[in-house]
Amino acid sequence: MKAVCSQKGWKVDQEILKEERAILKQIARKFTNFEKKRQGLIPILQMVQAELSYLSPEALNMVAGYLEISKSEVYGVATFYNQFRFQPPGKHPVKVCLGTACHVRAGDIILENFERKLKICEGETSDDREFSLERVACVGCCALAPVAVIGETVHGHMAPSKVEGLILRIAIEKEMQAREKQKNESGQS
C-alpha cells in the first residue's frame, strides 16, 4: 500500500493556487503587526496558519525574509511544535481511529481502504483539497469501534465496504450543491 502512496503527485487546481496567493499577500501585510525580532516567530507562524490553515513553503520563506533569519531556523521551530501543519487540510478531513478498541477491530484496514480510495496516504491531502487523511489515537467512541470521523460526523462500526459509500455520499452532496448554485445563478440572471 505504501508504494501507491509515495507516488502522489501534486496537481493542485489553479483556482486553489490563485486563492492561496491572495491569502499570502494578505498575510504579508499583517507582518507589520509584529516586531522584526526572533521572539515573534511563533506568534507569526500561528497567525500564518490561522489565515492559510497550514504553513506552506512559500509562507515559511516569507516569515524568514520578514524576520531576517534563515529558512532552516523557521522550519526547525515550526517542526518542533506539533500545533503546526505542513499539509493543507481538506474540506472533508478524515480521521481514522487506531486506538486499542479500533485497532483490534481492524482499524488499520479501514485506514488502508481510505488511502486506496482517496489515493493519498495518512498525513496527506488530495490534489483537489477535498479530503485530508490522518490516523488518530482515540476519538472516545470505543463501543462503536472501528470508527472514522469525517468532518464532525462520527461513523461507527466501520467496515471496508463502507469507505467507498462515505466518499461517494460526499461527492453526490457536492454535485447537488453545484447544481443548486447553478440553478440559483441562472434563475437570477
TIKOLDREN-591018 format. One record per residue: z, x, y of N, C-alpha, C in turn; residue number from 1. Coordinates in steps of 0.1 Angstrom, whole numbers, plus 5000, padded with zeros to 4 digits. Each point is the difference from the previous one (the first is absolute). Layout:
N
nc3 Z&nc1 X&nc2 Y&cac3 Z&cac1 X&cac2 Y&cc3 Z&cc1 X&cc2 Y&n NUM $
...
! end
This chain:
189
nc3 5000&nc1 5008&nc2 4988&cac3 5000&cac1 4992&cac2 5012&cc3 5000&cc1 5009&cc2 5013&n 1 $
nc3 5008&nc1 5010&nc2 5000&cac3 5001&cac1 5008&cac2 5012&cc3 4986&cc1 5007&cc2 5003&n 2 $
nc3 4992&nc1 5002&nc2 4991&cac3 4987&cac1 5006&cac2 5003&cc3 4991&cc1 4990&cc2 5009&n 3 $
nc3 5001&nc1 4987&nc2 4997&cac3 4993&cac1 4991&cac2 5009&cc3 5006&cc1 5000&cc2 5014&n 4 $
nc3 5013&nc1 5001&nc2 5001&cac3 5007&cac1 5000&cac2 5013&cc3 4996&cc1 5012&cc2 5008&n 5 $
nc3 4998&nc1 5011&nc2 4994&cac3 4998&cac1 5012&cac2 5008&cc3 4985&cc1 5000&cc2 5006&n 6 $
nc3 4992&nc1 4991&nc2 4996&cac3 4986&cac1 4999&cac2 5004&cc3 4998&cc1 4991&cc2 5012&n 7 $
nc3 5011&nc1 4996&nc2 5006&cac3 5000&cac1 4990&cac2 5011&cc3 4993&cc1 5007&cc2 5012&n 8 $
nc3 4990&nc1 4993&nc2 5006&cac3 4994&cac1 5005&cac2 5012&cc3 5002&cc1 4991&cc2 5011&n 9 $
nc3 5003&nc1 5006&nc2 5012&cac3 5003&cac1 4992&cac2 5012&cc3 4987&cc1 4996&cc2 5007&n 10 $
nc3 4997&nc1 4987&nc2 4998&cac3 4988&cac1 4995&cac2 5007&cc3 5005&cc1 4989&cc2 5009&n 11 $
nc3 5008&nc1 5003&nc2 5010&cac3 5006&cac1 4990&cac2 5008&cc3 4990&cc1 4993&cc2 5009&n 12 $
nc3 5002&nc1 4987&nc2 5001&cac3 4992&cac1 4992&cac2 5008&cc3 4999&cc1 5005&cc2 5015&n 13 $
nc3 4989&nc1 5000&nc2 5006&cac3 4998&cac1 5005&cac2 5013&cc3 5008&cc1 4992&cc2 5010&n 14 $
nc3 5002&nc1 4987&nc2 4998&cac3 5008&cac1 4991&cac2 5009&cc3 5015&cc1 5005&cc2 4999&n 15 $
nc3 5004&nc1 5003&nc2 4989&cac3 5014&cac1 5005&cac2 4998&cc3 5002&cc1 5013&cc2 5008&n 16 $
nc3 4990&nc1 5009&nc2 4999&cac3 5001&cac1 5013&cac2 5007&cc3 5000&cc1 4998&cc2 5015&n 17 $
nc3 4992&nc1 4990&nc2 5005&cac3 4999&cac1 4997&cac2 5014&cc3 5013&cc1 4995&cc2 5005&n 18 $
nc3 5007&nc1 4991&nc2 4992&cac3 5013&cac1 4995&cac2 5004&cc3 5010&cc1 5011&cc2 5001&n 19 $
nc3 5000&nc1 5009&nc2 4990&cac3 5009&cac1 5011&cac2 4999&cc3 4999&cc1 5009&cc2 5012&n 20 $
nc3 4987&nc1 5003&nc2 5004&cac3 4998&cac1 5009&cac2 5011&cc3 5006&cc1 4993&cc2 5013&n 21 $
nc3 4998&nc1 4987&nc2 5001&cac3 5005&cac1 4993&cac2 5012&cc3 5016&cc1 5001&cc2 5000&n 22 $
nc3 5006&nc1 4999&nc2 4989&cac3 5015&cac1 5001&cac2 4999&cc3 5004&cc1 5014&cc2 5003&n 23 $
nc3 4993&nc1 5010&nc2 4996&cac3 5003&cac1 5014&cac2 5003&cc3 4999&cc1 5003&cc2 5015&n 24 $
nc3 4991&nc1 4993&nc2 5006&cac3 4999&cac1 5002&cac2 5015&cc3 5012&cc1 4994&cc2 5007&n 25 $
nc3 5005&nc1 4989&nc2 4995&cac3 5012&cac1 4993&cac2 5005&cc3 5012&cc1 5009&cc2 4998&n 26 $
nc3 5001&nc1 5006&nc2 4988&cac3 5011&cac1 5009&cac2 4996&cc3 5000&cc1 5012&cc2 5010&n 27 $
nc3 4989&nc1 5006&nc2 5002&cac3 4999&cac1 5011&cac2 5009&cc3 5006&cc1 4997&cc2 5014&n 28 $
nc3 4997&nc1 4988&nc2 5005&cac3 5006&cac1 4996&cac2 5013&cc3 5015&cc1 4999&cc2 4999&n 29 $
nc3 5005&nc1 4996&nc2 4989&cac3 5015&cac1 4999&cac2 4999&cc3 5007&cc1 5013&cc2 4998&n 30 $
nc3 4993&nc1 5011&nc2 4997&cac3 5007&cac1 5013&cac2 4999&cc3 5007&cc1 5003&cc2 5013&n 31 $
nc3 4995&nc1 4996&nc2 5011&cac3 5007&cac1 5003&cac2 5013&cc3 5014&cc1 4994&cc2 5001&n 32 $
nc3 5003&nc1 4991&nc2 4992&cac3 5014&cac1 4995&cac2 4999&cc3 5010&cc1 5009&cc2 4994&n 33 $
nc3 4995&nc1 5011&nc2 4994&cac3 5008&cac1 5010&cac2 4993&cc3 4999&cc1 5013&cc2 5007&n 34 $
nc3 5011&nc1 5007&nc2 5000&cac3 5000&cac1 5014&cac2 5006&cc3 4992&cc1 5009&cc2 4990&n 35 $
nc3 4994&nc1 5010&nc2 5006&cac3 4992&cac1 5010&cac2 4992&cc3 5010&cc1 5010&cc2 4994&n 36 $
nc3 5009&nc1 4995&nc2 4992&cac3 5010&cac1 5009&cac2 4994&cc3 5000&cc1 4997&cc2 4985&n 37 $
nc3 5002&nc1 5010&nc2 4992&cac3 5000&cac1 4999&cac2 4985&cc3 5010&cc1 4989&cc2 4996&n 38 $
nc3 5011&nc1 4998&nc2 5008&cac3 5010&cac1 4990&cac2 4996&cc3 4994&cc1 4986&cc2 5000&n 39 $
nc3 4989&nc1 4998&nc2 5006&cac3 4994&cac1 4987&cac2 5001&cc3 4991&cc1 4997&cc2 4988&n 40 $
nc3 4998&nc1 5010&nc2 4991&cac3 4991&cac1 4999&cac2 4989&cc3 5002&cc1 4987&cc2 4991&n 41 $
nc3 5012&nc1 4998&nc2 4996&cac3 5003&cac1 4989&cac2 4991&cc3 4998&cc1 4987&cc2 5007&n 42 $
nc3 5005&nc1 4998&nc2 5012&cac3 4997&cac1 4987&cac2 5007&cc3 4985&cc1 4998&cc2 5002&n 43 $
nc3 4993&nc1 5011&nc2 5003&cac3 4985&cac1 4998&cac2 5002&cc3 4994&cc1 4996&cc2 4987&n 44 $
nc3 5004&nc1 5006&nc2 4989&cac3 4994&cac1 4996&cac2 4987&cc3 5003&cc1 4986&cc2 4997&n 45 $
nc3 5012&nc1 4996&nc2 5003&cac3 5004&cac1 4986&cac2 4997&cc3 4992&cc1 4990&cc2 5009&n 46 $
nc3 4998&nc1 5004&nc2 5012&cac3 4991&cac1 4991&cac2 5009&cc3 4986&cc1 5000&cc2 4995&n 47 $
nc3 4995&nc1 5011&nc2 4995&cac3 4986&cac1 5000&cac2 4995&cc3 4999&cc1 4991&cc2 4988&n 48 $
nc3 5009&nc1 5002&nc2 4991&cac3 5000&cac1 4991&cac2 4988&cc3 5002&cc1 4986&cc2 5003&n 49 $
nc3 5008&nc1 4996&nc2 5010&cac3 5002&cac1 4986&cac2 5004&cc3 4987&cc1 4995&cc2 5005&n 50 $
nc3 4992&nc1 5008&nc2 5007&cac3 4988&cac1 4995&cac2 5006&cc3 4988&cc1 5000&cc2 4990&n 51 $
nc3 4999&nc1 5010&nc2 4992&cac3 4989&cac1 5002&cac2 4991&cc3 5003&cc1 4996&cc2 4985&n 52 $
nc3 5012&nc1 4998&nc2 4997&cac3 5005&cac1 4996&cac2 4987&cc3 5001&cc1 5012&cc2 4990&n 53 $
nc3 4995&nc1 5011&nc2 5004&cac3 5001&cac1 5013&cac2 4992&cc3 4997&cc1 5012&cc2 5009&n 54 $
nc3 5002&nc1 5012&nc2 4994&cac3 4997&cac1 5012&cac2 5008&cc3 4987&cc1 5006&cc2 4995&n 55 $
nc3 4989&nc1 4997&nc2 5007&cac3 4987&cac1 5006&cac2 4996&cc3 4999&cc1 5014&cc2 5004&n 56 $
nc3 4991&nc1 5008&nc2 4994&cac3 4998&cac1 5014&cac2 5004&cc3 4997&cc1 5001&cc2 5015&n 57 $
nc3 4992&nc1 4991&nc2 5005&cac3 4997&cac1 5000&cac2 5015&cc3 5012&cc1 4998&cc2 5008&n 58 $
nc3 5009&nc1 4991&nc2 4996&cac3 5012&cac1 4998&cac2 5008&cc3 5009&cc1 5012&cc2 4999&n 59 $
nc3 5001&nc1 5006&nc2 4989&cac3 5009&cac1 5012&cac2 4999&cc3 4994&cc1 5011&cc2 5009&n 60 $
nc3 4987&nc1 5002&nc2 5000&cac3 4994&cac1 5010&cac2 5009&cc3 5003&cc1 4997&cc2 5015&n 61 $
nc3 4999&nc1 4987&nc2 5003&cac3 5003&cac1 4996&cac2 5014&cc3 5015&cc1 5003&cc2 5004&n 62 $
nc3 5009&nc1 4997&nc2 4991&cac3 5014&cac1 5003&cac2 5002&cc3 5002&cc1 5015&cc2 5002&n 63 $
nc3 4994&nc1 5008&nc2 4991&cac3 5001&cac1 5015&cac2 5001&cc3 4995&cc1 5005&cc2 5014&n 64 $
nc3 4988&nc1 4994&nc2 5004&cac3 4995&cac1 5004&cac2 5013&cc3 5009&cc1 4996&cc2 5011&n 65 $
nc3 5005&nc1 4988&nc2 5000&cac3 5009&cac1 4996&cac2 5011&cc3 5012&cc1 5009&cc2 5001&n 66 $
nc3 5007&nc1 5002&nc2 4988&cac3 5012&cac1 5008&cac2 5001&cc3 4998&cc1 5015&cc2 5000&n 67 $
nc3 4987&nc1 5004&nc2 4999&cac3 4996&cac1 5014&cac2 5000&cc3 5008&cc1 5008&cc2 4989&n 68 $
nc3 4999&nc1 4994&nc2 4988&cac3 5006&cac1 5006&cac2 4988&cc3 4989&cc1 5000&cc2 4989&n 69 $
nc3 5002&nc1 5008&nc2 4990&cac3 4990&cac1 5000&cac2 4989&cc3 4999&cc1 4987&cc2 4992&n 70 $
nc3 4988&nc1 4998&nc2 4995&cac3 4998&cac1 4988&cac2 4992&cc3 5008&cc1 5001&cc2 4987&n 71 $
nc3 5002&nc1 5012&nc2 4995&cac3 5008&cac1 5001&cac2 4988&cc3 5015&cc1 4997&cc2 5003&n 72 $
nc3 5005&nc1 5003&nc2 5012&cac3 5013&cac1 4996&cac2 5003&cc3 5002&cc1 4985&cc2 5001&n 73 $
nc3 4990&nc1 4993&nc2 5006&cac3 5001&cac1 4986&cac2 5001&cc3 4999&cc1 4994&cc2 4986&n 74 $
nc3 4991&nc1 5005&nc2 4991&cac3 4999&cac1 4995&cac2 4987&cc3 5012&cc1 5003&cc2 4992&n 75 $
nc3 5006&nc1 5011&nc2 5001&cac3 5012&cac1 5004&cac2 4993&cc3 5012&cc1 4991&cc2 5003&n 76 $
nc3 5001&nc1 4996&nc2 5013&cac3 5011&cac1 4991&cac2 5003&cc3 4997&cc1 4986&cc2 4995&n 77 $
nc3 4988&nc1 4996&nc2 5001&cac3 4996&cac1 4986&cac2 4996&cc3 5001&cc1 4999&cc2 4985&n 78 $
nc3 4997&nc1 5010&nc2 4992&cac3 5001&cac1 4999&cac2 4986&cc3 5014&cc1 5001&cc2 4995&n 79 $
nc3 5009&nc1 5005&nc2 5008&cac3 5014&cac1 5002&cac2 4996&cc3 5007&cc1 4986&cc2 4999&n 80 $
nc3 4996&nc1 4991&nc2 5009&cac3 5007&cac1 4986&cac2 5000&cc3 4991&cc1 4990&cc2 4993&n 81 $
nc3 5006&nc1 4993&nc2 4991&cac3 4992&cac1 4990&cac2 4992&cc3 4997&cc1 4987&cc2 5008&n 82 $
nc3 5005&nc1 4999&nc2 5012&cac3 4996&cac1 4988&cac2 5008&cc3 4986&cc1 5001&cc2 5005&n 83 $
nc3 4993&nc1 5011&nc2 4999&cac3 4987&cac1 5001&cac2 5005&cc3 4989&cc1 4999&cc2 4989&n 84 $
nc3 4990&nc1 4992&nc2 5003&cac3 4989&cac1 4998&cac2 4991&cc3 4988&cc1 5008&cc2 5004&n 85 $
nc3 4992&nc1 5005&nc2 4991&cac3 4988&cac1 5007&cac2 5003&cc3 4987&cc1 4993&cc2 4995&n 86 $
nc3 5002&nc1 4989&nc2 4994&cac3 4989&cac1 4991&cac2 4996&cc3 5002&cc1 4987&cc2 5007&n 87 $
nc3 4989&nc1 4994&nc2 5005&cac3 5001&cac1 4987&cac2 5007&cc3 5004&cc1 4989&cc2 4990&n 88 $
nc3 5009&nc1 4991&nc2 5004&cac3 5004&cac1 4990&cac2 4991&cc3 4989&cc1 4989&cc2 4999&n 89 $
nc3 4999&nc1 4994&nc2 4989&cac3 4990&cac1 4990&cac2 4998&cc3 5004&cc1 4987&cc2 5006&n 90 $
nc3 4991&nc1 4991&nc2 5003&cac3 5004&cac1 4986&cac2 5005&cc3 5008&cc1 4993&cc2 4989&n 91 $
nc3 4998&nc1 5004&nc2 4988&cac3 5007&cac1 4994&cac2 4989&cc3 5007&cc1 5011&cc2 4992&n 92 $
nc3 5012&nc1 5004&nc2 5004&cac3 5006&cac1 5011&cac2 4993&cc3 5005&cc1 4995&cc2 4986&n 93 $
nc3 4997&nc1 5007&nc2 4990&cac3 5004&cac1 4997&cac2 4986&cc3 5011&cc1 5010&cc2 4996&n 94 $
nc3 5011&nc1 4995&nc2 4996&cac3 5011&cac1 5008&cac2 4995&cc3 5003&cc1 4996&cc2 4986&n 95 $
nc3 4999&nc1 5010&nc2 4991&cac3 5003&cac1 4997&cac2 4986&cc3 5014&cc1 5006&cc2 4997&n 96 $
nc3 5008&nc1 4992&nc2 4995&cac3 5014&cac1 5004&cac2 4996&cc3 5000&cc1 5008&cc2 4987&n 97 $
nc3 5006&nc1 5012&nc2 5000&cac3 5002&cac1 5008&cac2 4988&cc3 5014&cc1 5003&cc2 4998&n 98 $
nc3 5009&nc1 4991&nc2 5005&cac3 5015&cac1 5001&cac2 4997&cc3 5001&cc1 4999&cc2 4985&n 99 $
nc3 5012&nc1 5001&nc2 4995&cac3 5003&cac1 5000&cac2 4986&cc3 4995&cc1 4988&cc2 4993&n 100 $
nc3 5003&nc1 4988&nc2 5005&cac3 4996&cac1 4988&cac2 4993&cc3 4985&cc1 4998&cc2 5000&n 101 $
nc3 4993&nc1 5004&nc2 5011&cac3 4986&cac1 4999&cac2 5001&cc3 4993&cc1 5011&cc2 4991&n 102 $
nc3 5006&nc1 5011&nc2 5000&cac3 4995&cac1 5012&cac2 4992&cc3 5000&cc1 4996&cc2 4985&n 103 $
nc3 5011&nc1 4995&nc2 4995&cac3 5000&cac1 4997&cac2 4986&cc3 4991&cc1 4988&cc2 4996&n 104 $
nc3 4996&nc1 4993&nc2 5010&cac3 4991&cac1 4988&cac2 4998&cc3 4986&cc1 5004&cc2 5004&n 105 $
nc3 4997&nc1 5012&nc2 5000&cac3 4986&cac1 5005&cac2 5002&cc3 4995&cc1 4999&cc2 5014&n 106 $
nc3 5009&nc1 5003&nc2 5010&cac3 4996&cac1 5000&cac2 5014&cc3 4990&cc1 5011&cc2 5003&n 107 $
nc3 5000&nc1 5011&nc2 4992&cac3 4990&cac1 5010&cac2 5002&cc3 4986&cc1 4995&cc2 4997&n 108 $
nc3 4999&nc1 4991&nc2 4990&cac3 4987&cac1 4995&cac2 4997&cc3 4995&cc1 4991&cc2 5011&n 109 $
nc3 5009&nc1 4993&nc2 5006&cac3 4996&cac1 4991&cac2 5011&cc3 4995&cc1 5009&cc2 5012&n 110 $
nc3 5007&nc1 5011&nc2 5003&cac3 4996&cac1 5009&cac2 5010&cc3 4986&cc1 5006&cc2 4997&n 111 $
nc3 4998&nc1 5004&nc2 4987&cac3 4987&cac1 5005&cac2 4996&cc3 4989&cc1 4990&cc2 5002&n 112 $
nc3 5003&nc1 4987&nc2 4997&cac3 4990&cac1 4990&cac2 5002&cc3 4996&cc1 4998&cc2 5015&n 113 $
nc3 5010&nc1 5000&nc2 5008&cac3 4997&cac1 4999&cac2 5015&cc3 4992&cc1 5012&cc2 5004&n 114 $
nc3 5003&nc1 5012&nc2 4995&cac3 4992&cac1 5012&cac2 5004&cc3 4986&cc1 4998&cc2 4995&n 115 $
nc3 4998&nc1 4995&nc2 4988&cac3 4986&cac1 4998&cac2 4995&cc3 4993&cc1 4989&cc2 5008&n 116 $
nc3 5006&nc1 4989&nc2 5002&cac3 4993&cac1 4989&cac2 5007&cc3 4998&cc1 5003&cc2 5015&n 117 $
nc3 5009&nc1 5007&nc2 5006&cac3 4998&cac1 5003&cac2 5015&cc3 4993&cc1 5013&cc2 5002&n 118 $
nc3 4998&nc1 5008&nc2 4989&cac3 4993&cac1 5013&cac2 5001&cc3 5007&cc1 5010&cc2 5009&n 119 $
nc3 5014&nc1 4999&nc2 5000&cac3 5008&cac1 5009&cac2 5008&cc3 5012&cc1 5004&cc2 4991&n 120 $
nc3 5006&nc1 5011&nc2 5004&cac3 5013&cac1 5004&cac2 4993&cc3 5012&cc1 4996&cc2 5008&n 121 $
nc3 5011&nc1 5000&nc2 4994&cac3 5012&cac1 4998&cac2 5007&cc3 5001&cc1 5009&cc2 5012&n 122 $
nc3 5005&nc1 4995&nc2 5011&cac3 5000&cac1 5008&cac2 5012&cc3 4988&cc1 5000&cc2 5009&n 123 $
nc3 4989&nc1 4993&nc2 4995&cac3 4988&cac1 5000&cac2 5007&cc3 4997&cc1 4986&cc2 5006&n 124 $
nc3 4990&nc1 5000&nc2 5008&cac3 4995&cac1 4987&cac2 5006&cc3 4985&cc1 4999&cc2 4997&n 125 $
nc3 4996&nc1 4988&nc2 4998&cac3 4986&cac1 4997&cac2 4997&cc3 4991&cc1 5004&cc2 5012&n 126 $
nc3 4988&nc1 5003&nc2 4998&cac3 4991&cac1 5004&cac2 5011&cc3 4999&cc1 4989&cc2 5011&n 127 $
nc3 5000&nc1 4988&nc2 4996&cac3 4999&cac1 4989&cac2 5010&cc3 5014&cc1 4997&cc2 5006&n 128 $
nc3 5010&nc1 5007&nc2 4996&cac3 5014&cac1 4998&cac2 5004&cc3 5005&cc1 4986&cc2 4998&n 129 $
nc3 4995&nc1 4994&nc2 4990&cac3 5005&cac1 4987&cac2 4996&cc3 5013&cc1 5001&cc2 4991&n 130 $
nc3 5000&nc1 5011&nc2 4992&cac3 5011&cac1 5002&cac2 4991&cc3 5006&cc1 5014&cc2 5001&n 131 $
nc3 5013&nc1 5001&nc2 4998&cac3 5006&cac1 5013&cac2 4998&cc3 5009&cc1 4998&cc2 4988&n 132 $
nc3 5003&nc1 5011&nc2 4993&cac3 5007&cac1 4998&cac2 4987&cc3 5011&cc1 5011&cc2 4999&n 133 $
nc3 5012&nc1 4995&nc2 4997&cac3 5011&cac1 5009&cac2 4998&cc3 5009&cc1 4996&cc2 4989&n 134 $
nc3 5007&nc1 5009&nc2 4994&cac3 5010&cac1 4997&cac2 4990&cc3 5014&cc1 5000&cc2 5007&n 135 $
nc3 5008&nc1 4991&nc2 4996&cac3 5014&cac1 4999&cac2 5006&cc3 5010&cc1 5001&cc2 4989&n 136 $
nc3 5012&nc1 5004&nc2 5004&cac3 5010&cac1 5002&cac2 4990&cc3 5006&cc1 4987&cc2 4995&n 137 $
nc3 5002&nc1 4990&nc2 5009&cac3 5006&cac1 4987&cac2 4996&cc3 4998&cc1 4990&cc2 5011&n 138 $
nc3 4996&nc1 4988&nc2 4997&cac3 4999&cac1 4990&cac2 5010&cc3 5011&cc1 4990&cc2 4999&n 139 $
nc3 5009&nc1 5002&nc2 4990&cac3 5011&cac1 4991&cac2 4999&cc3 4998&cc1 4987&cc2 4993&n 140 $
nc3 4989&nc1 4999&nc2 4992&cac3 4997&cac1 4988&cac2 4993&cc3 4999&cc1 5003&cc2 4985&n 141 $
nc3 5009&nc1 5006&nc2 4995&cac3 5000&cac1 5005&cac2 4986&cc3 4998&cc1 4989&cc2 4990&n 142 $
nc3 5005&nc1 4988&nc2 5002&cac3 4998&cac1 4989&cac2 4991&cc3 4985&cc1 4996&cc2 4999&n 143 $
nc3 4992&nc1 5004&nc2 5010&cac3 4986&cac1 4996&cac2 5000&cc3 4991&cc1 5011&cc2 4995&n 144 $
nc3 5006&nc1 5011&nc2 4995&cac3 4992&cac1 5012&cac2 4997&cc3 4989&cc1 4997&cc2 4990&n 145 $
nc3 4989&nc1 5008&nc2 5001&cac3 4996&cac1 5009&cac2 5010&cc3 4996&cc1 4992&cc2 5013&n 146 $
nc3 5002&nc1 5007&nc2 5011&cac3 4998&cac1 4994&cac2 5013&cc3 4990&cc1 5008&cc2 5009&n 147 $
nc3 4992&nc1 4993&nc2 5007&cac3 4991&cac1 5006&cac2 5011&cc3 5002&cc1 4992&cc2 5012&n 148 $
nc3 5000&nc1 5006&nc2 5012&cac3 5002&cac1 4994&cac2 5012&cc3 4987&cc1 5002&cc2 5008&n 149 $
nc3 4994&nc1 4989&nc2 5005&cac3 4988&cac1 5001&cac2 5008&cc3 5003&cc1 4994&cc2 5013&n 150 $
nc3 5000&nc1 5009&nc2 5010&cac3 5004&cac1 4995&cac2 5014&cc3 5015&cc1 4997&cc2 4999&n 151 $
nc3 5004&nc1 4988&nc2 5002&cac3 5014&cac1 4995&cac2 4999&cc3 5002&cc1 4992&cc2 4987&n 152 $
nc3 4990&nc1 4998&nc2 4992&cac3 5001&cac1 4991&cac2 4989&cc3 5003&cc1 5007&cc2 4987&n 153 $
nc3 5011&nc1 4996&nc2 4993&cac3 5004&cac1 5006&cac2 4987&cc3 4992&cc1 4993&cc2 4989&n 154 $
nc3 4994&nc1 5008&nc2 4991&cac3 4993&cac1 4994&cac2 4989&cc3 5008&cc1 5006&cc2 4987&n 155 $
nc3 5007&nc1 4991&nc2 4994&cac3 5008&cac1 5003&cac2 4988&cc3 4992&cc1 4998&cc2 4987&n 156 $
nc3 5006&nc1 5005&nc2 4989&cac3 4994&cac1 4999&cac2 4987&cc3 4986&cc1 5004&cc2 5000&n 157 $
nc3 4997&nc1 5011&nc2 5007&cac3 4986&cac1 5005&cac2 5001&cc3 4995&cc1 5004&cc2 4986&n 158 $
nc3 4987&nc1 4998&nc2 4998&cac3 4993&cac1 5004&cac2 4988&cc3 4987&cc1 5007&cc2 5005&n 159 $
nc3 4995&nc1 5009&nc2 4993&cac3 4987&cac1 5007&cac2 5004&cc3 4990&cc1 4990&cc2 5004&n 160 $
nc3 4999&nc1 4988&nc2 4993&cac3 4990&cac1 4990&cac2 5003&cc3 5002&cc1 4993&cc2 5013&n 161 $
nc3 5012&nc1 5001&nc2 5006&cac3 5002&cac1 4993&cac2 5013&cc3 4995&cc1 5008&cc2 5011&n 162 $
nc3 4999&nc1 5013&nc2 4999&cac3 4996&cac1 5009&cac2 5011&cc3 4987&cc1 4996&cc2 5006&n 163 $
nc3 4990&nc1 4998&nc2 4992&cac3 4987&cac1 4996&cac2 5006&cc3 5000&cc1 4987&cc2 5007&n 164 $
nc3 5008&nc1 4991&nc2 4994&cac3 5001&cac1 4986&cac2 5007&cc3 5006&cc1 5001&cc2 5013&n 165 $
nc3 5011&nc1 5009&nc2 5002&cac3 5006&cac1 5001&cac2 5013&cc3 4991&cc1 5006&cc2 5010&n 166 $
nc3 4992&nc1 5010&nc2 4996&cac3 4990&cac1 5006&cac2 5009&cc3 4989&cc1 4991&cc2 5004&n 167 $
nc3 4996&nc1 4992&nc2 4990&cac3 4989&cac1 4990&cac2 5002&cc3 5005&cc1 4989&cc2 5010&n 168 $
nc3 5013&nc1 4996&nc2 4998&cac3 5005&cac1 4990&cac2 5009&cc3 5000&cc1 5004&cc2 5015&n 169 $
nc3 5003&nc1 5013&nc2 5002&cac3 5000&cac1 5005&cac2 5014&cc3 4986&cc1 5001&cc2 5005&n 170 $
nc3 4990&nc1 5004&nc2 4992&cac3 4986&cac1 5000&cac2 5004&cc3 4995&cc1 4986&cc2 5003&n 171 $
nc3 5004&nc1 4990&nc2 4992&cac3 4996&cac1 4987&cac2 5003&cc3 5006&cc1 4995&cc2 5013&n 172 $
nc3 5013&nc1 5002&nc2 5002&cac3 5006&cac1 4996&cac2 5013&cc3 4994&cc1 5007&cc2 5012&n 173 $
nc3 4996&nc1 5013&nc2 4999&cac3 4993&cac1 5007&cac2 5010&cc3 4986&cc1 4993&cc2 5003&n 174 $
nc3 4993&nc1 4997&nc2 4990&cac3 4987&cac1 4993&cac2 5001&cc3 5002&cc1 4986&cc2 5007&n 175 $
nc3 5010&nc1 4993&nc2 4996&cac3 5002&cac1 4987&cac2 5006&cc3 5004&cc1 5001&cc2 5015&n 176 $
nc3 5008&nc1 5010&nc2 5003&cac3 5003&cac1 5002&cac2 5014&cc3 4988&cc1 5004&cc2 5008&n 177 $
nc3 4991&nc1 5008&nc2 4995&cac3 4988&cac1 5004&cac2 5006&cc3 4991&cc1 4988&cc2 5003&n 178 $
nc3 4999&nc1 4991&nc2 4990&cac3 4992&cac1 4988&cac2 5001&cc3 5005&cc1 4991&cc2 5011&n 179 $
nc3 5014&nc1 4999&nc2 5000&cac3 5006&cac1 4991&cac2 5010&cc3 4998&cc1 5005&cc2 5014&n 180 $
nc3 5001&nc1 5014&nc2 5001&cac3 4997&cac1 5006&cac2 5013&cc3 4986&cc1 4998&cc2 5005&n 181 $
nc3 4991&nc1 5002&nc2 4990&cac3 4986&cac1 4998&cac2 5004&cc3 4997&cc1 4985&cc2 5003&n 182 $
nc3 5006&nc1 4991&nc2 4993&cac3 4999&cac1 4986&cac2 5003&cc3 5005&cc1 4996&cc2 5014&n 183 $
nc3 5012&nc1 5006&nc2 5003&cac3 5006&cac1 4997&cac2 5014&cc3 4991&cc1 5006&cc2 5011&n 184 $
nc3 4995&nc1 5013&nc2 4997&cac3 4992&cac1 5006&cac2 5011&cc3 4987&cc1 4993&cc2 5002&n 185 $
nc3 4993&nc1 4995&nc2 4989&cac3 4988&cac1 4993&cac2 5001&cc3 5002&cc1 4986&cc2 5007&n 186 $
nc3 5012&nc1 4994&nc2 4997&cac3 5003&cac1 4987&cac2 5006&cc3 5003&cc1 5001&cc2 5015&n 187 $
nc3 5004&nc1 5011&nc2 5004&cac3 5004&cac1 5002&cac2 5014&cc3 4988&cc1 5004&cc2 5009&n 188 $
nc3 4989&nc1 5004&nc2 4994&cac3 4988&cac1 5005&cac2 5008&cc3 4993&cc1 4989&cc2 5007&n 189 $
! end
